[in-house]
Amino acid sequence: MSELLRSTPESQGLASQAISAFLSRLQQDQLETHSFMLLRHGQVIAEGWWAPYQSDLQHQMYSVSKSFTSTAIGFAVQEGILSVNDTLVSFFPEDLPEKPGDNLKAMTLKDLLTMTCGHDQEPWSDQKDWMKFALSWPVPHVPGTHFLYNSIGTYMVGAAVQKATGQTLVEYLTPRLFEPLGFATPRWEMGPEGWNMAGWGLFLRTEELAKWGQMMLQKGQWAGQQLLSESWIEEASSDHTGLGEDLNSDWNQGYGYQMWRCRHGAYRADGAFGQFCVILPEQDAVVVLTSGESKRTDLILQAIWDELLPHFQTEALHEDAVAHQALLEQLQHLQLPSPEGQAQTSHPELLQTYQFADNKLGLKSIKLVQQGADHLLNWADGSGNHQVLVGASAWVNSESKLFQNVVWPLFPQTDQPWPVAARGAWTDETTFALRVCLLETPFAPTITLKFSGDGVSVGLRGAIHFGPTERPEVVGHRVLETAEA
């Protein structure tokens, strides 16, 4: 049985009102969350998606991917394919520098798993031979003695398991993890050397991440089978760094094998922009969230500790039909905020083609087309011409390659458009604002068009990758329709 069971919160010892308070706290703190799933005693007791995000769509996981790489290492150790005490250089003798240093030669897979491989800085490169470049990077610290969060370190340990098994991480994990847990079709971005990225790039559905968390909580057991050894789960989720214990921080509780220790005896898989799988052994619970929060992800964790943690009970509670119904309605009406205003403008002359000189957005031309109450955005940049349907009274789904070149700046992962949803409105007679949700990513930026005379200024606010969330407006000028890009 690979499907998670559902039950009421009260039957599993948590009041519906506590979950409602948690959701309200996220809204009160203006945290952008995209999905939420809460498991207690192995059963889903609450789940919801902020429209236009949906349960059947995958979501970009960022560094949650690291925890799945750790899981792959666990299977390889269990099968005797490798050991965490193996040196990295033993897997890549052909990629070593001419005179490898002692610290490089001493670096083990365990050092990479625990982010203590000895680097002072991450060895990022836009070259196509990442492994050779990373192995040439200085290793000033004795491995195992200096903690540095290091995604390329994860790439290297992931490359080691892929080389040892002769399979990509997806291929290796499919019969061992993905199929037993009932994952659909996991996607994992590929690096320039033909390996899954390991440190990032995994796409999963919310329930799939929850299943992995429940498997970890059950010490490697699933549906009556011991998939991964209990000893590995204990080892991987323990602190190996001695980072110290700060009672007020979830970043200073220690680091295991590609997962963070938390306060309250918990641990977590943690990805940029607020992708979380928080495992609470003492409460026999798993909390999963996907998000698009660029700066305040610590507040999401704090909401768990404040609103959920104190209310877990060891025994079932009396059913509260009124509170449970209120929670269900709250979960069913979750929605990302979107621009508000009028559906149409009284100035159709504004809906023309505008072209732009070179600018930091890379925008070449733009045109807004009225389609009944809705609109069609035409956006042309250096990567091509992109169209997005924009709903007036509701989110409207379409497909587009808008901003793909920003999300995948070095190694494009597909030539196909990805699912998007957009909603917009005329906030005044000459300003149109729309929000575009890139549905398989954390990103839902807002585009604002301010028309004036024969010009338009275009603003872009919100994350579309790492970097600024506020950008200077760019100004374009109206051109004849025959010059339309």
C-alpha positions as CSV (number, residue, x, y, z in Angstrom):
1,M,0.0,0.0,0.0
2,S,1.7,3.2,-1.2
3,E,-1.1,5.7,-0.6
4,L,-1.3,7.7,2.6
5,L,-4.5,7.3,4.6
6,R,-6.6,10.2,5.6
7,S,-8.3,10.9,9.0
8,T,-9.5,13.8,11.1
9,P,-7.1,15.8,13.2
10,E,-9.0,14.9,16.4
11,S,-8.8,11.2,15.8
12,Q,-5.0,11.5,15.8
13,G,-4.7,13.8,18.8
14,L,-4.7,17.3,17.4
15,A,-7.5,19.8,17.5
16,S,-8.7,21.2,14.1
17,Q,-8.5,24.7,15.7
18,A,-4.8,24.4,16.1
19,I,-4.3,23.7,12.4
20,S,-6.6,26.6,11.6
21,A,-4.5,28.9,13.9
22,F,-1.4,27.7,12.0
23,L,-2.8,28.6,8.6
24,S,-4.0,32.0,10.0
25,R,-0.5,32.6,11.4
26,L,1.0,32.1,7.9
27,Q,-1.5,34.6,6.5
28,Q,-0.9,37.0,9.4
29,D,2.9,36.9,8.8
30,Q,2.3,37.4,5.1
31,L,4.3,34.3,4.3
32,E,3.9,32.9,0.8
33,T,3.2,29.2,1.1
34,H,2.1,27.0,-1.8
35,S,1.1,23.7,-0.2
36,F,0.8,22.2,3.2
37,M,0.4,18.6,4.4
38,L,0.3,17.4,8.0
39,L,0.7,13.8,9.0
40,R,0.2,12.3,12.5
41,H,0.6,8.6,13.3
42,G,1.1,8.0,9.6
43,Q,-2.2,9.5,8.4
44,V,-2.8,12.8,6.6
45,I,-4.9,15.0,8.9
46,A,-4.8,18.2,6.9
47,E,-3.7,19.2,3.4
48,G,-4.2,22.2,1.2
49,W,-2.8,24.1,-1.8
50,W,-2.8,27.8,-2.4
51,A,-4.5,28.4,-5.7
52,P,-3.3,28.3,-8.4
53,Y,-0.9,25.6,-7.1
54,Q,-2.5,22.1,-7.3
55,S,-2.0,18.7,-5.7
56,D,-1.1,17.0,-9.0
57,L,1.7,19.3,-9.9
58,Q,5.3,18.8,-9.0
59,H,7.2,21.6,-7.2
60,Q,10.8,22.6,-7.5
61,M,12.5,21.3,-4.3
62,Y,15.9,23.1,-4.3
63,S,18.1,21.8,-1.5
64,V,15.5,19.3,-0.3
65,S,17.1,17.3,-3.1
66,K,20.2,16.9,-0.9
67,S,18.3,14.7,1.5
68,F,17.3,12.4,-1.3
69,T,20.9,12.2,-2.4
70,S,21.7,11.2,1.2
71,T,19.0,8.5,0.9
72,A,20.6,7.2,-2.3
73,I,24.0,7.0,-0.4
74,G,22.2,5.1,2.3
75,F,20.9,2.5,-0.1
76,A,24.4,2.2,-1.7
77,V,26.0,1.6,1.8
78,Q,23.3,-0.9,2.6
79,E,24.0,-2.8,-0.6
80,G,27.8,-2.7,0.0
81,I,28.5,-0.6,-3.1
82,L,30.4,2.0,-1.1
83,S,31.1,3.3,2.4
84,V,30.9,6.8,3.8
85,N,34.5,6.4,4.7
86,D,35.5,6.0,1.0
87,T,37.6,8.9,-0.2
88,L,36.2,11.0,-3.0
89,V,39.4,10.8,-5.0
90,S,39.1,7.0,-5.3
91,F,36.0,7.6,-7.5
92,F,37.6,10.1,-9.8
93,P,41.3,9.4,-10.3
94,E,41.2,10.6,-13.9
95,D,39.9,14.1,-12.8
96,L,42.5,14.8,-10.1
97,P,44.9,17.8,-10.3
98,E,48.5,17.0,-11.1
99,K,49.5,17.3,-7.5
100,P,46.5,16.7,-5.2
101,G,46.9,18.1,-1.7
102,D,46.7,16.0,1.4
103,N,43.4,17.4,2.5
104,L,41.8,16.6,-0.9
105,K,43.2,13.1,-0.8
106,A,41.8,12.7,2.8
107,M,38.3,14.0,1.9
108,T,35.6,11.2,2.4
109,L,32.0,10.9,1.4
110,K,31.1,11.5,5.0
111,D,32.9,14.8,4.9
112,L,30.8,15.8,1.9
113,L,27.6,14.5,3.4
114,T,28.1,16.6,6.6
115,M,29.3,19.8,4.7
116,T,32.7,19.5,6.3
117,C,34.8,18.7,3.2
118,G,37.3,21.5,4.0
119,H,36.4,24.2,1.5
120,D,36.4,27.9,2.5
121,Q,34.2,28.8,-0.5
122,E,32.0,26.8,-2.8
123,P,33.7,25.9,-6.1
124,W,31.1,27.2,-8.5
125,S,31.9,27.3,-12.2
126,D,30.1,27.7,-15.5
127,Q,32.5,25.1,-17.1
128,K,31.1,21.8,-18.3
129,D,33.6,19.7,-16.4
130,W,32.4,20.4,-12.9
131,M,34.1,17.5,-11.2
132,K,37.5,18.3,-12.5
133,F,37.0,22.0,-11.6
134,A,35.8,21.1,-8.1
135,L,38.7,18.7,-7.4
136,S,41.1,21.5,-8.4
137,W,39.6,23.9,-5.8
138,P,41.7,24.7,-2.7
139,V,41.0,22.6,0.4
140,P,42.5,24.7,3.2
141,H,40.9,22.9,6.1
142,V,41.4,19.3,7.3
143,P,38.2,17.5,6.2
144,G,35.8,17.0,9.0
145,T,36.8,20.1,11.0
146,H,35.2,23.0,9.2
147,F,31.5,23.4,8.3
148,L,30.5,25.2,5.1
149,Y,27.2,24.8,3.4
150,N,28.3,23.6,0.1
151,S,26.0,22.5,-2.8
152,I,28.8,21.6,-5.1
153,G,30.0,19.3,-2.3
154,T,26.6,17.5,-2.6
155,Y,27.1,17.4,-6.4
156,M,30.4,15.6,-5.8
157,V,29.0,13.0,-3.4
158,G,26.0,12.5,-5.7
159,A,28.4,12.0,-8.6
160,A,30.3,9.4,-6.6
161,V,27.2,7.3,-6.0
162,Q,26.1,7.7,-9.6
163,K,29.6,6.6,-10.8
164,A,29.7,3.7,-8.4
165,T,26.2,2.4,-9.4
166,G,26.4,3.2,-13.1
167,Q,23.0,4.9,-12.8
168,T,21.6,8.3,-12.3
169,L,20.1,9.1,-8.9
170,V,16.6,8.8,-10.4
171,E,17.4,5.5,-12.0
172,Y,19.0,4.1,-8.8
173,L,16.3,5.4,-6.5
174,T,13.3,4.4,-8.6
175,P,13.1,0.7,-7.6
176,R,14.4,1.2,-4.1
177,L,12.4,4.3,-3.0
178,F,10.2,6.0,-5.7
179,E,8.3,2.9,-6.8
180,P,7.7,1.4,-3.3
181,L,6.4,4.8,-2.0
182,G,4.3,5.3,-5.1
183,F,6.0,8.3,-6.6
184,A,4.7,9.2,-10.1
185,T,7.5,10.4,-12.3
186,P,10.1,12.2,-10.3
187,R,12.2,14.7,-12.3
188,W,15.7,15.7,-11.4
189,E,17.7,18.4,-13.3
190,M,20.8,17.1,-15.1
191,G,24.3,18.6,-14.8
192,P,26.7,19.1,-17.7
193,E,28.4,15.7,-17.1
194,G,25.2,13.7,-17.4
195,W,24.5,13.3,-13.7
196,N,21.5,14.4,-11.7
197,M,22.4,17.7,-9.9
198,A,22.2,16.0,-6.4
199,G,22.3,19.2,-4.4
200,W,19.3,20.7,-6.1
201,G,17.0,20.2,-9.1
202,L,14.5,17.6,-7.8
203,F,10.8,18.1,-8.6
204,L,8.2,16.3,-6.4
205,R,4.5,16.5,-5.6
206,T,3.7,17.6,-2.0
207,E,2.4,14.1,-1.1
208,E,5.6,12.5,-2.4
209,L,7.7,14.6,-0.1
210,A,5.4,13.7,2.7
211,K,5.8,10.0,2.0
212,W,9.6,10.3,2.2
213,G,9.2,12.1,5.5
214,Q,6.9,9.4,6.8
215,M,9.4,6.7,5.7
216,M,12.2,8.5,7.6
217,L,9.9,8.8,10.6
218,Q,9.2,5.1,10.5
219,K,13.0,4.4,10.5
220,G,13.1,3.1,7.0
221,Q,10.0,1.0,7.0
222,W,7.2,1.3,4.5
223,A,4.1,-1.0,4.0
224,G,5.6,-3.7,6.2
225,Q,9.0,-3.7,4.5
226,Q,12.3,-2.4,5.7
227,L,13.4,-0.4,2.7
228,L,16.3,1.4,4.3
229,S,18.1,0.3,7.5
230,E,17.1,1.9,10.8
231,S,20.8,2.4,11.6
232,W,21.2,4.5,8.5
233,I,18.2,6.7,9.4
234,E,19.6,7.3,12.9
235,E,23.1,8.1,11.5
236,A,21.8,10.4,8.8
237,S,19.5,12.4,11.0
238,S,22.0,12.9,13.9
239,D,24.3,15.9,14.3
240,H,27.8,15.3,12.9
241,T,29.1,18.9,13.1
242,G,28.9,20.2,16.6
243,L,27.5,23.5,15.5
244,G,26.2,24.2,19.0
245,E,22.8,24.5,20.4
246,D,21.0,27.9,20.2
247,L,17.6,27.6,21.7
248,N,16.3,30.4,19.5
249,S,17.6,29.2,16.1
250,D,16.8,26.2,13.9
251,W,20.1,26.9,12.1
252,N,22.3,26.1,15.1
253,Q,21.1,22.6,16.1
254,G,23.6,20.7,14.0
255,Y,23.7,19.1,10.6
256,G,23.4,15.4,9.7
257,Y,23.8,13.8,6.3
258,Q,22.3,16.4,4.1
259,M,19.6,17.4,6.5
260,W,19.3,20.0,9.3
261,R,18.6,19.3,12.9
262,C,15.8,21.5,14.4
263,R,14.8,22.6,17.8
264,H,12.4,20.3,19.7
265,G,14.2,17.1,18.7
266,A,13.1,17.4,15.1
267,Y,15.0,17.4,11.9
268,R,14.3,18.6,8.4
269,A,14.9,18.5,4.6
270,D,15.2,22.2,3.7
271,G,15.2,23.9,0.3
272,A,15.5,27.5,-0.8
273,F,12.4,29.7,-0.8
274,G,10.8,27.6,1.9
275,Q,10.6,23.9,0.8
276,F,10.3,22.0,4.0
277,C,9.8,18.4,5.2
278,V,10.0,18.6,9.1
279,I,10.1,15.3,10.9
280,L,9.1,15.3,14.5
281,P,9.9,11.9,16.1
282,E,8.7,12.9,19.6
283,Q,5.3,13.8,18.2
284,D,5.1,11.1,15.5
285,A,4.3,13.8,13.0
286,V,5.5,15.1,9.6
287,V,4.9,18.7,8.4
288,V,5.4,19.4,4.7
289,L,5.3,22.8,3.1
290,T,6.2,24.1,-0.4
291,S,6.7,27.9,-0.6
292,G,7.8,30.9,-2.5
293,E,9.2,32.9,0.4
294,S,12.4,34.5,-0.5
295,K,13.6,35.9,2.8
296,R,11.7,34.8,5.9
297,T,11.6,31.0,5.8
298,D,12.5,30.9,9.5
299,L,9.1,32.3,10.3
300,I,7.5,29.3,8.7
301,L,9.3,27.0,11.1
302,Q,8.4,29.3,14.0
303,A,4.8,29.0,13.1
304,I,5.0,25.2,13.4
305,W,6.6,25.5,16.9
306,D,4.1,28.1,18.1
307,E,0.8,26.9,16.6
308,L,1.1,23.1,16.1
309,L,3.8,21.7,18.4
310,P,2.1,22.6,21.8
311,H,-1.2,21.0,20.8
312,F,-0.2,17.4,19.9
313,Q,-1.8,15.0,22.4
314,T,-1.1,11.4,23.0
315,E,-4.7,10.3,23.0
316,A,-7.5,10.9,20.4
317,L,-9.7,13.9,21.1
318,H,-13.4,14.2,20.9
319,E,-14.5,15.0,17.4
320,D,-15.4,18.7,16.9
321,A,-17.6,18.7,13.7
322,V,-17.9,22.5,13.7
323,A,-14.2,23.2,14.0
324,H,-13.3,20.5,11.5
325,Q,-15.7,21.8,8.9
326,A,-14.3,25.3,9.4
327,L,-10.8,23.9,8.9
328,L,-11.9,22.1,5.7
329,E,-13.4,25.3,4.3
330,Q,-10.2,27.2,5.2
331,L,-8.1,24.6,3.4
332,Q,-10.3,24.6,0.3
333,H,-10.2,28.4,-0.1
334,L,-6.4,29.0,0.2
335,Q,-5.3,31.3,-2.6
336,L,-2.2,33.4,-3.4
337,P,-3.0,37.2,-3.4
338,S,-3.3,38.8,-6.8
339,P,-3.8,42.3,-8.1
340,E,-7.3,43.7,-7.6
341,G,-9.1,46.3,-9.8
342,Q,-11.2,46.5,-13.0
343,A,-11.4,43.8,-15.7
344,Q,-11.3,46.3,-18.6
345,T,-10.0,49.7,-19.4
346,S,-11.7,52.5,-21.2
347,H,-8.5,53.3,-23.2
348,P,-8.1,50.5,-25.8
349,E,-5.4,52.6,-27.5
350,L,-3.1,51.6,-24.7
351,L,-3.2,48.0,-26.0
352,Q,-0.5,48.4,-28.6
353,T,3.0,47.0,-29.1
354,Y,5.8,48.7,-27.1
355,Q,9.5,48.1,-27.8
356,F,12.5,48.6,-25.5
357,A,16.2,49.5,-25.7
358,D,18.7,47.2,-24.0
359,N,17.6,46.7,-20.3
360,K,18.3,44.6,-17.3
361,L,15.1,42.6,-17.8
362,G,16.2,41.6,-21.2
363,L,12.7,42.8,-22.4
364,K,12.5,43.5,-26.1
365,S,8.8,44.1,-26.7
366,I,5.5,43.8,-24.9
367,K,1.8,43.9,-25.8
368,L,-1.3,43.4,-23.8
369,V,-4.3,42.1,-25.7
370,Q,-7.9,42.2,-24.4
371,Q,-9.8,38.9,-24.7
372,G,-13.2,39.5,-23.3
373,A,-12.8,40.2,-19.6
374,D,-9.4,38.4,-19.7
375,H,-6.1,39.4,-21.4
376,L,-3.2,37.9,-23.3
377,L,0.3,39.1,-22.4
378,N,2.9,39.0,-25.2
379,W,6.4,39.3,-23.8
380,A,9.5,39.1,-26.0
381,D,13.0,38.8,-24.6
382,G,16.3,37.3,-25.6
383,S,15.0,33.8,-25.3
384,G,12.0,34.2,-27.6
385,N,8.4,35.3,-27.7
386,H,6.2,34.3,-24.8
387,Q,2.5,34.4,-24.3
388,V,0.6,34.1,-21.1
389,L,-3.2,34.1,-20.6
390,V,-4.3,36.4,-17.7
391,G,-7.6,35.8,-16.0
392,A,-9.6,38.7,-14.6
393,S,-11.9,37.0,-12.0
394,A,-9.9,33.8,-11.5
395,W,-6.5,32.3,-12.2
396,V,-6.2,31.1,-15.8
397,N,-3.8,28.3,-16.7
398,S,-1.7,28.1,-19.8
399,E,1.7,27.1,-20.9
400,S,4.7,29.3,-21.6
401,K,8.5,29.5,-21.5
402,L,8.4,32.8,-19.8
403,F,11.5,33.2,-17.4
404,Q,12.8,29.7,-18.1
405,N,16.1,31.2,-19.1
406,V,16.3,32.9,-15.7
407,V,15.4,29.8,-13.7
408,W,17.8,27.7,-15.7
409,P,20.5,30.2,-16.7
410,L,23.3,27.7,-17.5
411,F,21.8,24.4,-18.5
412,P,18.3,24.6,-19.9
413,Q,16.4,21.5,-18.9
414,T,13.6,21.4,-21.5
415,D,12.6,22.9,-24.8
416,Q,8.9,22.6,-23.8
417,P,6.8,25.3,-22.2
418,W,6.0,24.8,-18.5
419,P,2.6,25.3,-16.8
420,V,1.8,28.8,-15.7
421,A,-1.2,30.5,-14.2
422,A,-1.9,34.2,-14.2
423,R,-4.4,36.7,-12.9
424,G,-4.5,40.5,-13.3
425,A,-6.5,43.7,-13.3
426,W,-6.5,47.4,-14.2
427,T,-5.6,48.9,-10.8
428,D,-6.4,52.3,-12.4
429,E,-7.3,53.5,-15.9
430,T,-3.7,53.4,-17.1
431,T,-2.0,50.7,-14.9
432,F,-2.4,47.0,-15.4
433,A,-0.9,44.6,-12.9
434,L,-0.7,40.8,-13.3
435,R,0.8,38.0,-11.3
436,V,2.3,35.1,-13.1
437,C,2.7,31.9,-11.2
438,L,5.3,29.5,-12.6
439,L,3.5,26.5,-11.3
440,E,6.3,24.0,-10.9
441,T,8.6,26.5,-9.2
442,P,8.4,28.7,-6.1
443,F,8.2,31.8,-8.3
444,A,5.1,34.0,-8.8
445,P,6.3,37.4,-9.8
446,T,4.1,40.5,-10.3
447,I,4.4,42.5,-13.6
448,T,3.1,46.0,-13.6
449,L,2.5,48.0,-16.8
450,K,2.1,51.8,-16.4
451,F,1.0,53.5,-19.6
452,S,1.6,57.1,-20.2
453,G,1.4,58.9,-23.6
454,D,3.1,56.7,-26.2
455,G,5.2,54.9,-23.5
456,V,5.0,52.2,-20.9
457,S,7.1,51.5,-17.9
458,V,7.3,47.8,-16.9
459,G,8.1,46.7,-13.3
460,L,8.9,43.2,-12.2
461,R,8.6,42.4,-8.5
462,G,9.2,39.1,-6.8
463,A,11.7,36.3,-7.1
464,I,12.3,34.4,-10.3
465,H,15.6,32.9,-9.1
466,F,18.2,33.9,-6.6
467,G,18.9,37.6,-6.6
468,P,16.9,40.8,-6.3
469,T,13.2,40.8,-5.8
470,E,12.8,44.5,-6.6
471,R,14.1,45.7,-10.0
472,P,14.2,49.1,-11.6
473,E,11.4,49.8,-14.1
474,V,12.2,49.7,-17.8
475,V,10.6,52.1,-20.3
476,G,9.4,51.2,-23.8
477,H,7.8,53.2,-26.6
478,R,4.8,52.5,-28.8
479,V,5.5,51.3,-32.3
480,L,3.3,50.7,-35.4
481,E,1.6,47.4,-35.4
482,T,3.6,46.4,-38.5
483,A,6.7,46.6,-36.4
484,E,5.4,44.2,-33.8
485,A,8.0,41.7,-32.6
